[in-house]
């Protein structure tokens, strides 16, 4: 990992991974909060390929999930989408994605991995966790009503065990889930105002979630 040296200016890039099936305003709001609160240069959305901890059997095709993210972020100059994982065969581990990004980005780039409190509490099973935590800074976005004591305890544990860098943002986020959106769409009801308009059109045109 490229640690910031005194007097050295680093470009901070935030990373948000997920299945994005579909991407919705909740994802976009989290990204915007992290961008502003942590003074990030950009946010990179990475649609998952074949993650180890998730059943991908019922996931929409990777290209559809990638296209929906592409449409969702195109109006924000600080938001970008990466197609690395959707083209990978086999299990896609986050640490391998970070290593690939380090090859593609300038040396003076510091990566910040953004995740929710619930995902952070389940991080212990991640592949090569210690090495991963040496490569990135964690940004944990915790809802104000979440049990913060568990999160704070785990942060302290990780910092002592791995000497990693963790920042926490406590903010109210939109209570939207991709699961509920798919359910609404399957019922033939409108998902307007839950996802960007172009994402809604894409879902309709390609008959996703029928």
C-alpha positions in Angstrom: 0.0 0.0 0.0 1.2 3.5 -0.8 1.1 5.3 2.6 1.0 9.1 2.5 4.3 10.6 3.3 4.7 14.0 4.8 4.4 16.7 2.1 3.2 14.1 -0.4 -0.2 14.6 -2.0 -2.2 11.5 -2.8 -5.2 11.1 -4.9 -7.9 9.4 -2.8 -10.1 7.0 -4.7 -13.1 5.5 -3.1 -14.3 2.0 -4.1 -17.8 0.6 -3.7 -18.3 -3.0 -4.7 -21.6 -5.0 -4.9 -23.9 -7.0 -7.1 -25.9 -3.8 -8.0 -28.9 -5.9 -9.0 -30.1 -3.2 -9.5 -28.1 -0.1 -8.4 -30.4 2.3 -6.7 -30.5 5.8 -5.1 -29.4 4.3 -1.8 -26.1 3.2 -3.4 -25.6 6.6 -5.0 -26.4 8.5 -1.8 -23.8 6.5 0.1 -21.2 7.2 -2.5 -21.9 10.9 -2.4 -21.7 11.1 1.4 -18.3 9.3 1.3 -17.0 11.5 -1.5 -17.8 14.7 0.5 -17.0 13.5 4.0 -13.6 11.9 3.1 -12.5 14.4 0.4 -12.2 11.7 -2.2 -11.2 12.5 -5.8 -13.6 9.9 -7.3 -15.8 6.9 -6.4 -15.3 3.7 -8.4 -18.2 1.4 -8.6 -17.3 -2.2 -9.2 -20.1 -4.7 -10.1 -19.2 -8.1 -8.7 -18.4 -11.0 -10.8 -18.6 -14.2 -8.9 -18.1 -13.3 -5.2 -17.2 -16.1 -2.7 -19.8 -15.2 -0.1 -22.9 -14.8 -2.2 -25.2 -17.1 -4.2 -24.9 -15.9 -7.7 -27.4 -18.3 -9.1 -30.2 -15.8 -9.3 -28.1 -12.7 -10.1 -28.9 -10.8 -13.3 -26.3 -11.2 -16.1 -23.1 -9.3 -15.3 -23.3 -7.2 -18.4 -26.8 -6.0 -17.4 -25.7 -5.1 -13.9 -22.7 -3.3 -15.3 -24.8 -1.3 -17.8 -27.2 -0.2 -15.1 -24.4 1.1 -13.0 -22.9 2.9 -16.1 -26.3 4.6 -16.7 -26.7 5.5 -13.0 -23.3 7.2 -12.6 -22.9 9.0 -15.9 -24.3 12.3 -14.6 -21.7 12.6 -11.9 -18.2 13.5 -13.0 -16.7 12.0 -9.8 -18.4 8.6 -10.2 -16.9 5.9 -12.5 -17.6 2.2 -13.1 -15.1 -0.6 -13.4 -15.8 -3.8 -15.4 -12.8 -5.8 -14.2 -14.7 -8.3 -12.1 -17.5 -9.1 -14.5 -15.0 -10.3 -17.1 -13.1 -12.5 -14.7 -13.7 -16.2 -14.6 -14.0 -18.1 -11.4 -14.3 -16.6 -7.9 -13.6 -12.9 -7.8 -11.9 -11.9 -4.6 -11.7 -8.2 -3.6 -8.0 -8.3 -2.9 -7.3 -9.4 -6.4 -9.4 -6.5 -7.7 -7.4 -4.1 -5.6 -4.1 -5.4 -6.9 -5.3 -5.0 -10.5 -6.4 -1.4 -9.7 -3.0 -0.6 -8.3 -1.5 -1.6 -11.7 -3.9 0.7 -13.5 -3.8 3.8 -11.4 -0.9 6.2 -10.8 1.5 5.4 -8.0 0.2 8.4 -5.9 -3.2 6.8 -5.5 -4.6 5.8 -2.1 -7.6 3.5 -2.2 -10.5 3.7 0.3 -12.8 0.8 0.4 -16.4 1.8 1.4 -18.7 -0.6 3.0 -21.7 -0.7 5.4 -21.5 -1.6 9.0 -23.1 -5.0 8.5 -20.6 -6.0 5.8 -17.7 -4.8 8.0 -18.9 -7.0 10.9 -18.7 -10.0 8.5 -15.2 -9.3 7.1 -13.3 -11.9 9.1 -13.8 -14.5 6.3 -12.4 -12.4 3.5 -9.5 -13.8 1.5 -6.1 -12.6 2.7 -7.7 -10.1 5.0 -4.5 -8.9 6.6 -2.9 -8.1 3.3 -6.1 -6.5 2.0 -6.2 -4.2 5.0 -2.6 -3.2 4.4 -3.6 -2.1 0.9 -6.6 0.1 1.6 -8.2 2.4 4.0 -11.6 1.3 5.2 -14.5 3.8 5.2 -17.4 2.4 7.2 -20.8 4.0 6.7 -23.0 3.3 9.7 -26.6 4.3 10.0 -27.4 6.3 13.1 -29.8 3.6 14.3 -27.4 0.7 13.9 -25.7 -0.9 16.9 -22.6 1.2 16.9 -21.0 -0.5 19.9 -20.3 -3.7 17.9 -18.8 -1.7 15.1 -16.6 0.4 17.4 -15.4 -2.7 19.2 -14.5 -4.4 15.9 -12.7 -1.3 14.7 -10.6 -1.2 17.8 -9.8 -4.9 17.4 -8.8 -4.6 13.8 -6.6 -1.5 14.5 -4.8 -3.4 17.2 -4.5 -6.6 15.3 -3.7 -5.3 11.8 -2.6 -1.7 12.4 -5.1 -0.7 9.6 -6.6 2.6 8.9 -10.4 2.9 9.4 -12.7 5.9 9.2 -16.3 5.8 10.2 -19.1 8.0 8.8 -22.3 8.1 10.8 -25.1 9.2 8.5 -28.7 8.6 7.7 -29.0 6.8 4.4 -31.9 6.0 2.2 -33.8 2.9 3.3 -33.8 1.2 -0.1 -32.8 -2.4 -0.9 -32.2 -4.1 -4.2 -34.2 -7.1 -2.9 -37.3 -5.0 -2.4 -36.9 -3.3 -5.8 -36.7 -6.7 -7.5 -39.8 -7.8 -5.6 -41.7 -4.7 -6.6 -40.7 -5.0 -10.2 -41.7 -8.7 -10.2 -45.2 -7.7 -9.0 -45.5 -5.4 -12.1 -45.4 -2.2 -10.0 -43.5 0.9 -10.6 -39.9 1.3 -9.3 -39.8 5.0 -10.1 -38.0 7.2 -7.6 -36.2 4.1 -6.3 -33.7 4.0 -9.2 -32.5 6.5 -11.7 -34.8 7.0 -14.7 -32.4 5.4 -17.2 -32.0 2.4 -14.9 -35.7 2.0 -14.7 -36.0 2.1 -18.5 -33.2 -0.4 -18.8 -34.9 -2.9 -16.5 -38.1 -2.5 -18.4 -36.5 -2.8 -21.9 -34.6 -5.9 -20.9 -37.4 -7.4 -18.9 -35.3 -7.9 -15.8 -37.0 -9.2 -12.6 -40.0 -10.6 -14.4 
